[in-house]
Amino acid sequence: MTDTLTSPTVAPLAQERRLVTAIPGPRSVELQERRRRVVSDGVSSALPVFVQRAHGAILVDVDGNQFIDLGAGIGVTTIGHTDDAVVAAAQAQLADVVHTLFTITPYEEYVRVAELLAEHTPGDFAKKTVLVNSGAEAVENGVKIARKFTGRPGIAVLEHAYHGRTNLTMAMNFKAMPYALGFGPFAGDVYRAPNSYPLHDGLSGGEAAERTIAYLEKTVGASDLACLVVEPIQGEGGFVVPADGYLPALQEWCTANGIVFIADEIQSGMARTGAYFASSHFGLVPDLVLSAKGIAGGLPLAGVTGRAEIMDAAQPGGLGGTFGGNPVACAAAVAVFERIEQDELLAEARRIEAGLRAALEALRERFPVIAEVRGIGAMIAIELLDPETHRPRADLVTRIAAEAAQRGVLVLTAGTYGNVLRFLPSLALGDELLADAMGVLAESFEAAGA
């Protein structure tokens, strides 16, 4: 990977960490005061620095500090910030058509994204797509399509799942605080089952699947379930990777009982794990696949892709929305797919996994509080537990993230109990930058008292 990336409209941005002020710097402090006066307190930020520019794997704040970004906007800028091809495609589309609304007068870009999703999602059957604005909207549409197709009301989800912030998706989330506290009442007919969490349950995939299925059969009954919605690798839940055989057993049970199996690949899809969609790592062929985040290089776009007979269950006019499948976002998405192929970015995800895993395993040898290193591709996490009591160490995770930020590295926290550090770097992260970030992480562990 190159150490200097170039944007088509500005001077090259060196891919290096650089601190020139305290964190936050004076301009960020000033902007934070303005923010407090006009932005809802309900909108929080992990780091109170204001970003002015970004490219590749680097964020530059208004004070000129350069941060190594290991979060990529929570998995959105997967191929890199302001990727040249994405910017060029969006600029060209802006000059042609910005908006018409596909349900009024359609355009080719929407169709092309649907073709690419049909090609790259698992399964060789006929597929169709509806494009929407966000991950949560994709979840909502996936559920309503499944309900329409099956004529059933029930929605099954798993423990530690996260699916969004709308009324329905808040009901589907496992973690209420902060996402749902005080916002009810919520949508009904949502049933939460135990999942596979090897670090904590010690179950094989088959054993965990038996437990999940038994719970759902007893609490709701298969004949009342429209769908089972699963994240192949859980995101906000802490990058939980299920035991081998768990997800295929659930899919087999769904198929046998007429339940639509929905893979929420909003965070794990679009080359993040070294495959186009993480389902492929588990031998899954979902009935419906949900896409968002990394699909359009930073522009808002999401989709539901699945078996044509399921997708066509909705009556004409039953799907769509004013901004769903916006032409500019669609043009960017086409560029993302092209970049993944042309620059072999699936291999880049595997390269990043090798470097991240090696560094984090070495860190685990030094700090016993790291109970596990897990994940696939450029989607890796470490879970922190007290070595003696096995209690979650959310306090330590918070301090480590803060220490890393002070040193110019942005890392994300996660997990139901807040005790997971997750790493979602862009695939533009070079080996030297990765090594620098891991050195900072080691310093941050020490400074935080790990």
N, C-alpha and C positions, 0 to 999 in steps of 0.2 A: 504493500500500500504506500502511496506517496505521502510525504511529510508536509507538503504544501498543496492545498487545494485552491482552485480558482473559481470564482463566480463570474458569469458572463458580463456582469454590469459593474463590478467593483474590483478594487485591487485584490491580489491574492491574500488569503488569510492563513498565516502560518499555523500549522497544526501542532501547537505547543501550549503548555500551561504557562501563564504569566500573571503575576500579581504585582500591581503598582500602587494599590491603596489598601487600607484596612477593609475587611469584609463585614458589613456592606460599606461601600465607599460613600463620600459626601453627596454625590448626585443621587445615588440610590436612596440615601436617607431622606433627602429632600422630596423625592418622588413618593416615598413611603408615607410621608406626612400628607401629601396631596391625596394619595390613595385613601387614607383613613377617613377623609372628609366626604368622599363621594362613592366609594365601593363598599358594598355590603360586607359586614363582618363575617357573614356566612361563606364568603369566598376567601379561603385561606391560601397561603403560599408556603412551600417547604423552605424556601430560601428568599429572604427579602432583598434580592438584587434585581435590578431591572435590566433586561437584556435588550441590547441595541442592534446586535448583529450576530449571525450564526452561520457557520459553514462546516461541512464535514462532521467532525465530532467535537467541535469547539463552539462554546458560547462566549460572546464578548458583552460585558455589561457597559452601562453608560459611563462608568469611570475608567474604562479601558482594561479591566481585568479579564483574563481569558481562563475559562473553566473547561476542564475535560468533562464532557457530558456523558455519564454512564446511565442516563435515563431515557434519552431520546423522546422527551415529551410523553413519557409512559408508553414507549413502544411505537410512537407515531412516525418519527423521522428515521425509519429503519434503514433506508439507503443513504442517509446523511442529510444534514441541514442544507437547505437551499441547493439541492443537487442540480447540477447544470442542466441536465436533460429535462428534469421536472420544471424548472424555472422557464426554460425555453418553450416547452410545450404549453405551459399556462399562459405565458406572454402572447404566444401566437393565437391561442384560443380567445384571449381577452379582446384581441383586435377583430375577431370575427363575430362570435356570438357569445354573450355572457349569460343570457337567460331567455328561454321561451316557455319553459315548463313542458316536460316530455309528454305529459298526458293531454296537452293541447296541440303542440306541433313538435314531433319528435326530431331527433338529430342522430347522426351516425356515431358520435362518441359514446353515447349510452349503450348502443348496440355492441360496439367493439369491446367495452368493458365486460358486458354480459358474455360475449364469446370467449374472452380470456378467462373469466371465472369458470365457465363450463369446461374449458380445456384443462385448467390447473387444479380444480378441486378433485378430491378422490372419487373414483368410480367412472366407468366408461358408458353409462347409460345416458339417455337424453336428459338434459338439464335446462332449467330456465332460471332467471334472476329478476329480482326487483331491487332497485337502488334507492337508498334513503340517505339521511344526513349523518347519523351517529350510531355508535354501537348499541346504545340502549334502544334506539328506534329499530335497529335490525332485530334485536331480541323480541321486541313487541310484535313485529311483523311475522317473525318466525313462529311465535306462539299462535297468533291469530290464524295464520295459514294452516298450522297443524290442527287447530280446533275446527276450522272449516272442513278440512279433508276428512277428519275422523268423526265429526259430530259429537265429540266428547269435550268435557270442560277442564279436566284436571291437568295440572302442570307439575312435573316432578323435577326437583333440583337436588343438589348435593350440599352437604355441609362444607363450609368454608368458601362457598361460591360467591362470586361477585358478577352481577349482570348489568348494573346501571343505576340511574338516579330518577327514573320516571316512577309513577305510582306502581305499575306492575313490577318493574324490575327491582324497586326497593323491597317489595314483598318477596321477591325471589332471592335476594341477597341473604347471606348468613349473618353478616355483621351489621347490626343496627346502628351502632355509634361509630362515626358521626352521620352516616348516610340516611338514616330513617328516623332518628329520634325526634318525636314530636310532630311528624309529618303525616300521620295516619288520619283516618282509617285507610287501610290498604286493600288492594284487589285480593279476592279470595280464590279458592281452589288451587292453592299452591302448597305442595307437600315436599318437605325437606327430609332427605334420607341420609344416613351415614355414608361417607365415602371411603376410599382407600387412602390412607395416610401412613405409609410404611414406617416412618420414624416413630410414630406414636402408637399405632395399633398392632404392629408386628404380624399382620395377617398376610397370607399369600393373596394373589389376585383373585383366585377362585373363592377363597374364604370370604374376602371382603365383598365380592359380588353376591355371594349367597346372602350375606347380611343385608346388603342394600335391597336386593329383590324381596327378601322376606319382609322387610320393613314396609316397602311400598305395597305389597300384596295384602298385608294386614291392615294398614292405615287408610288405604284409598281403594285398592283393588285395580288390577290391570285394566279391566273393562271400562273404567271411568277415566283413564289417563289418555290425554291427547298426545302428550310428548314428554320426553325426558331430555332436559337441557344440561349438557355437561361441557366444561372446559377441559380439553384433553390434558393440558397443564394449567392448573389454576393460577390466576394472576394475582389479584389483590389478596387472595388466600395464602400466598407465600410460595408460589411456584411449586406447589405440591405435584409431584409426579407419581401417578398411581402404580401399584404393583403390577407386574407382568400378568396379562390375562384378564385384568379387571374390566377394562372398557370393552373388549370384544365380548365378554360374557354378558355385559349389560346390553350391548347392541343385539346380540342373539335373542335375549329375552324380549326386547322391544319388538323385534321383527316377528317373533312367534305370537305376540299378543296384539299386533296391529297398532303399536305405539310409535309415533314418529321420533326417531333418534336425531337430535339436533346438537351439532358440535359448535359451541361458542368459540370461534377462533379469532375473536376480535383482537386479543393481545398476542396470541401464539401463531397467527397466520402470517402470510406474505413474507416468506423466506426467513423469518425470525429464528427458526429452529434448525436451519439447514435443509429444510424441505419447504415446499410452498405452504403446506398446512401441516400442523403437528399431528393431526389424525394419522398421517401416513406412517409415523414412527410406531404406532400401536396396531397397525393393520386394520384401521377403521375405514369404513365406507359409509359416512353419515347420510341420512336421508336429506337433511338440510345442513348447510354450512353458513355460518354468520361471519362476515368480514367487516373490518373497519380499520381504525388506527393507521397502520402502515400502508394501506392500499393506495393512497394518493399523495404520498410524500409530504404530508403536512396540511393538505387541504381537506375540508370536511366531506367525507364520502363513506358510505357503508352499504352493505348488500346482504341479501338472503339469496342463496343459490341452492337449488336442490332438484330432486326428481321432478320431471316435467308434469307428471300426473298429480303430484302434490301441489306444486306451484300453481297449476291451472285450476285448482279447486276454487280459488277466489273468483267471484263474479266480476265482469268488466266494470271498472271504476272502483273496485273494492280495495285496490292497492295504489299507492302513489303518495305524492305530497308536493308542495310548492317548490321546494329547493332540492328534492331528492334526485340524485343523478345530474347535478348541475354540470353544464358543458365544460367549464374550466376545470372542475375537479375531475371529471371523466378524462379529459385530455392529460391531466397530470397522472392519473392512474395508468393509462396506456403507457406513458413514459416509464413508470415504475416497473411494470411488467417487462418492458423492453430492456431496461437496465439490468434487471435480475438475470435475464438470459445472456445478454451480450457481455456482461462483465463477470459472469459466473459467481454471482453473489451468494448462492447456496454454499459454495465452497468457502466463501469468506466467513459465513456464520460458523462453519465447522472450525475454521482457523481460530476465530475468536474464542470458541468454546475450549479448544485445546489450551490456549494461553490463560484464559480465565480460570479454568479448572485447576491447572497446575499451580497457579499462584495462590488460589484460595485453599487448596489442599495443603500447601506449604504453610500458609497462615494458620490452618487448623492444627498443624503440628505444634505451633508456638503457643496457641491460645486455646486451651481445652474448652472454653466457653462456646466454641463453634461446634455444635452437635452434628451438623451435616452440611455437606456441599451437594447441591442437587440442581437439576435442570438439563436442558438440551439446547445446543447451539448458543446463540447470543441471548439466552434467557436462563441465567444462572442465579442461584440464591444461596445464602448461608443462613441457617437458623441458629440462634443463640439461646442456649439453655444453661442454667446453673449446673456445673458438673456434678454437684452432690445432691441437690434437691430436684433437679430436672425442671425447675420452674422457668418460665419464659423471662428473658432479660431484655424487656422493652426499654428499660432505662438506659442500658448500655448501648443498644442500637441507636437511640436518639442522640446520645453523646458522640458516638462514632460518626454518624452522619454530619453532625454539626462540626466536628473537628476536621473532617474531610473537606467540607465546604470552605472553612477558613484557609485551607491549604490549596484551594482551587480545583477540587474534584466534587462533582455533583453525583451523589448516590441516592437511591430511593429506599424507603422503608416499606414493609408490607407485613402480611400475616394477620390472622384473626386477633392475636395477642400482641401485635406490634413488635415482635421479636425477630423479624426477618429483614435482612439487607438483600435487596434484589438488584441485579445488574442487567440492564437492557440497553447496551450500547448500540450505536448505529454500526452498520457493517462497513462504514468508512473509517472505523477506528484502527489505526495502524499498530503494529507490534510495539514500536517504541513508545507510543502514547499509552498503550495498554500497560506496558511495564512501569512507566512513570506513575500511572494511576494506582497500580497495585502497591508501589512503594509508598505512596501517600496513604493508602489504606492501612498499611502496616504501622506507619507512624501514628495514624489516628487511633488505632486499637491501643497502642501504648499510651497515648495522651489521654485516652478516655478511661484508663485504669483497667483494661481487660486482663 
